[in-house]
């Protein structure tokens, strides 16, 4: 039974700098770490955690367990830097679908 995204689907690598909070001089990020994933550079309307509609320029899908909260900084394979709108845990609930994390990006 399939439990996580299969390795053959993780053909891209993004770099994630987890958001740690705000300081007097701006946002603070944790150390950069590479994340193997599948990147979908498609523009679509999504809802942020407050329910507000925003435009997402890209989404990446990765295996569960990544540290990537809202407002984290992400560098895409193209070199473009962007910010996390929302991180969504997708659990198959025991069905034969892969558990994964969907990360919507500005």
N, C-alpha and C positions, 0 to 999 in steps of 0.2 A: 504494500500500500504506500502511496506517495504521501510524504509528510511535509517536505519543504520544496522550494523551487529546485528543479534539477540543475546540475552544474552547467549543462550545455546552454541554458538560458542566461547565464551570468557572463555575457561576453564583454561587458563594459566595466570600467572602474571609475568611480567618482571619489573625490576626497571630501571627507566630512570633518568640519570643525564644530563640535557640539557647543551650543549656546549655553553659557554659564550664568548669565545675568547682566545687569547694567551696572556700570560704575559711573563716577563723576565725569569720566572722559569718553564714555560711549560703551558699546557692547563689549562683553568679555567672552572669549571662546576658549575651549579646551584644545588639546593638541590635535593636529590634523591626523586623520587615519584613513587609509584606503578602504573602500567598500566595493566588493564585486557585486554587480547588479545588472539589470536590464534597463536601459534608458529609453524612454519614449518622449521625443521632443515634439509634442503636439499641444497646441494652444487650446485651452478649454476653460469653461467657467466652473469653479469649485467653491465650496464654502469653507471659510476658515473656522477655527475652533469656537469663535463667538457667533457663528451662523451668518456672517456677512459674506456676500458673493464677491469673489475676487477672480482675476484671470491668472491661470497657471500656464506657464510657458513650457514646462517639462514635468515629467513624473519619472521616478525610478522605483524599481521593484527589487527587493533584496530579501535575503533570508532573515528570519527573526533574530533578535538579539543585538541589533545595531543601536548605538547611542546617537540619536538624531532628533532631539526635541525641536519644537517650533522655534523659529528664528535662528537655527543653526546655519552656518555658512557652508555652501557646497560648491565645489569646483567640478564642472562637467568635463567629459573627455575632450571637448572642443577647447577647454581652457576658460570658458565663460564662468564667472562666479555669480551665484544666485543665493537665495535665501529660502528656507523651508517655510511653507505656508502651514502644512499639517502633515503629521505622521500617523498613518492608520494601520493598526494591526489587523491582518486578515487571517482569521482562523477558520479552517474547514470544518471544525466541529465534529471531527471523526469521519467526515465524508472523504472520498478519495480525490480530494483537491489539495493543492499545495498550500501549506501555511506560508505566509510571507508578510512583508512590510511594504506598504505603498507610501511613498514620500512625494508629496505635491510641492512643486517649486515655483517661485515667482519668475 
